[in-house]
Structure formats: C-alpha cells, structure tokens
Amino acid sequence: MRDFTLRTYKGLLRTITNAGYCFQTLEKFVQQPAAKVVVLWHDSDIWPKNDLKMAQTENSMNISNTIKNLNGWITATW
C-alpha cells in the first residue's frame, strides 16, 4: 500500500535534508547548481488544495521548489 501523506512527505524531505542535500528552484539550479541538490517540481493542475498543503509543508522547512501550472512557471523560494 502506498503511503503518500503529508506526514510521509515531510519525513522524506527531512531524510533528504539530513543526508546533506539542499533544495534549489529550477531557475537557481540552471544558473548555479549546488553539488548535492534536489530540484522539486510540482505540476499544479489537478489538486490545488493538496499543492497548497505541500507548499506550506516545504515553507515550514525552508525548502524551495518550482511549480508548473496551466498559466506557466511559479518559483517558490521561502
């Protein structure tokens, strides 16, 4: 059974951070990639309420991401 809850997602982000990776937006990665980096990319078209909750979780952990929706790119840097 898959467990893709916000609690599990937050645990995944914490594990990645504890392993020494940093998070960059797609724009920042293209301009100046870090050595150990994760680029989070969300397609935000189907479940906007879930996307907001994920973004709030990332914000609480000071994690940057890139969001793609029907209107174009949004870069979320906290």
PyRosetta script that sets phi, psi and omega in degrees:
from pyrosetta import init, pose_from_sequence

init()
pose = pose_from_sequence("MRDFTLRTYKGLLRTITNAGYCFQTLEKFVQQPAAKVVVLWHDSDIWPKNDLKMAQTENSMNISNTIKNLNGWITATW")
pose.set_psi(1, 133.9)
pose.set_omega(1, 178.1)
pose.set_phi(2, -78.8)
pose.set_psi(2, 141.5)
pose.set_omega(2, 178.6)
pose.set_phi(3, -125.0)
pose.set_psi(3, 83.6)
pose.set_omega(3, 179.0)
pose.set_phi(4, -109.1)
pose.set_psi(4, 70.2)
pose.set_omega(4, 175.9)
pose.set_phi(5, -99.9)
pose.set_psi(5, 166.8)
pose.set_omega(5, 177.2)
pose.set_phi(6, -61.9)
pose.set_psi(6, -34.3)
pose.set_omega(6, 178.0)
pose.set_phi(7, -62.4)
pose.set_psi(7, -44.4)
pose.set_omega(7, 178.4)
pose.set_phi(8, -66.1)
pose.set_psi(8, -41.3)
pose.set_omega(8, 179.2)
pose.set_phi(9, -61.5)
pose.set_psi(9, -44.8)
pose.set_omega(9, 178.9)
pose.set_phi(10, -62.3)
pose.set_psi(10, -39.3)
pose.set_omega(10, 176.8)
pose.set_phi(11, -63.1)
pose.set_psi(11, -40.5)
pose.set_omega(11, 177.6)
pose.set_phi(12, -62.3)
pose.set_psi(12, -46.1)
pose.set_omega(12, 178.7)
pose.set_phi(13, -61.6)
pose.set_psi(13, -40.4)
pose.set_omega(13, 179.3)
pose.set_phi(14, -65.1)
pose.set_psi(14, -42.4)
pose.set_omega(14, 178.3)
pose.set_phi(15, -61.7)
pose.set_psi(15, -43.8)
pose.set_omega(15, 178.8)
pose.set_phi(16, -63.0)
pose.set_psi(16, -44.3)
pose.set_omega(16, 179.0)
pose.set_phi(17, -63.3)
pose.set_psi(17, -44.6)
pose.set_omega(17, -179.7)
pose.set_phi(18, -65.4)
pose.set_psi(18, -22.0)
pose.set_omega(18, 177.6)
pose.set_phi(19, -82.1)
pose.set_psi(19, 1.3)
pose.set_omega(19, 175.3)
pose.set_phi(20, 94.2)
pose.set_psi(20, 10.0)
pose.set_omega(20, 178.0)
pose.set_phi(21, -87.4)
pose.set_psi(21, 151.6)
pose.set_omega(21, 172.0)
pose.set_phi(22, -113.9)
pose.set_psi(22, 163.9)
pose.set_omega(22, -179.9)
pose.set_phi(23, -111.6)
pose.set_psi(23, 132.8)
pose.set_omega(23, 177.7)
pose.set_phi(24, -128.3)
pose.set_psi(24, 151.1)
pose.set_omega(24, 170.7)
pose.set_phi(25, -70.3)
pose.set_psi(25, 162.7)
pose.set_omega(25, 178.3)
pose.set_phi(26, -59.8)
pose.set_psi(26, -42.6)
pose.set_omega(26, 179.7)
pose.set_phi(27, -59.8)
pose.set_psi(27, -47.8)
pose.set_omega(27, -179.7)
pose.set_phi(28, -64.4)
pose.set_psi(28, -39.5)
pose.set_omega(28, 179.3)
pose.set_phi(29, -61.8)
pose.set_psi(29, -42.6)
pose.set_omega(29, 179.5)
pose.set_phi(30, -66.0)
pose.set_psi(30, -39.5)
pose.set_omega(30, -177.6)
pose.set_phi(31, -75.6)
pose.set_psi(31, -41.8)
pose.set_omega(31, -172.9)
pose.set_phi(32, -156.9)
pose.set_psi(32, 79.1)
pose.set_omega(32, -176.1)
pose.set_phi(33, -67.9)
pose.set_psi(33, 138.9)
pose.set_omega(33, 175.1)
pose.set_phi(34, -79.7)
pose.set_psi(34, 164.9)
pose.set_omega(34, -177.8)
pose.set_phi(35, -68.6)
pose.set_psi(35, -49.8)
pose.set_omega(35, 178.2)
pose.set_phi(36, -114.6)
pose.set_psi(36, 101.7)
pose.set_omega(36, -169.3)
pose.set_phi(37, -135.6)
pose.set_psi(37, 148.8)
pose.set_omega(37, 170.8)
pose.set_phi(38, -123.7)
pose.set_psi(38, 131.5)
pose.set_omega(38, 174.7)
pose.set_phi(39, -107.7)
pose.set_psi(39, 109.6)
pose.set_omega(39, 176.9)
pose.set_phi(40, -83.7)
pose.set_psi(40, 134.5)
pose.set_omega(40, -178.8)
pose.set_phi(41, -135.5)
pose.set_psi(41, 122.2)
pose.set_omega(41, 178.8)
pose.set_phi(42, -116.0)
pose.set_psi(42, 130.1)
pose.set_omega(42, 168.6)
pose.set_phi(43, -89.7)
pose.set_psi(43, 112.7)
pose.set_omega(43, -170.3)
pose.set_phi(44, -107.5)
pose.set_psi(44, 69.1)
pose.set_omega(44, -178.0)
pose.set_phi(45, -122.1)
pose.set_psi(45, -30.2)
pose.set_omega(45, -170.1)
pose.set_phi(46, -98.8)
pose.set_psi(46, -45.6)
pose.set_omega(46, -175.2)
pose.set_phi(47, -122.7)
pose.set_psi(47, 72.5)
pose.set_omega(47, -175.7)
pose.set_phi(48, -59.9)
pose.set_psi(48, -33.3)
pose.set_omega(48, 179.0)
pose.set_phi(49, -65.8)
pose.set_psi(49, -40.4)
pose.set_omega(49, 177.3)
pose.set_phi(50, -66.5)
pose.set_psi(50, -38.6)
pose.set_omega(50, 179.0)
pose.set_phi(51, -61.2)
pose.set_psi(51, -40.8)
pose.set_omega(51, 179.0)
pose.set_phi(52, -63.0)
pose.set_psi(52, -42.9)
pose.set_omega(52, 179.5)
pose.set_phi(53, -63.9)
pose.set_psi(53, -39.9)
pose.set_omega(53, 177.5)
pose.set_phi(54, -64.8)
pose.set_psi(54, -43.0)
pose.set_omega(54, 179.7)
pose.set_phi(55, -64.2)
pose.set_psi(55, -38.5)
pose.set_omega(55, 177.5)
pose.set_phi(56, -65.5)
pose.set_psi(56, -38.7)
pose.set_omega(56, 176.8)
pose.set_phi(57, -62.6)
pose.set_psi(57, -46.7)
pose.set_omega(57, 178.8)
pose.set_phi(58, -62.1)
pose.set_psi(58, -42.1)
pose.set_omega(58, 179.3)
pose.set_phi(59, -59.5)
pose.set_psi(59, -42.2)
pose.set_omega(59, -178.5)
pose.set_phi(60, -65.4)
pose.set_psi(60, -18.6)
pose.set_omega(60, 179.8)
pose.set_phi(61, -107.5)
pose.set_psi(61, 9.6)
pose.set_omega(61, -178.5)
pose.set_phi(62, 56.7)
pose.set_psi(62, 43.3)
pose.set_omega(62, -179.2)
pose.set_phi(63, -107.3)
pose.set_psi(63, 131.6)
pose.set_omega(63, 178.2)
pose.set_phi(64, -90.4)
pose.set_psi(64, 151.9)
pose.set_omega(64, 176.2)
pose.set_phi(65, -149.5)
pose.set_psi(65, 176.5)
pose.set_omega(65, 175.3)
pose.set_phi(66, -125.2)
pose.set_psi(66, 132.2)
pose.set_omega(66, -178.7)
pose.set_phi(67, -117.0)
pose.set_psi(67, 134.7)
pose.set_omega(67, 175.9)
pose.set_phi(68, -114.0)
pose.set_psi(68, 123.9)
pose.set_omega(68, 174.2)
pose.set_phi(69, -126.6)
pose.set_psi(69, -175.5)
pose.set_omega(69, -176.7)
pose.set_phi(70, -62.2)
pose.set_psi(70, -23.6)
pose.set_omega(70, -177.7)
pose.set_phi(71, -91.8)
pose.set_psi(71, -7.1)
pose.set_omega(71, 179.8)
pose.set_phi(72, 132.8)
pose.set_psi(72, -156.4)
pose.set_omega(72, -175.0)
pose.set_phi(73, -93.4)
pose.set_psi(73, 142.6)
pose.set_omega(73, 171.2)
pose.set_phi(74, -130.4)
pose.set_psi(74, 129.0)
pose.set_omega(74, 176.6)
pose.set_phi(75, -104.3)
pose.set_psi(75, 123.2)
pose.set_omega(75, 179.8)
pose.set_phi(76, -105.6)
pose.set_psi(76, 109.4)
pose.set_omega(76, 177.3)
pose.set_phi(77, -118.3)
pose.set_psi(77, 121.0)
pose.set_omega(77, -176.3)
pose.set_phi(78, -99.3)
pose.dump_pdb("model.pdb")
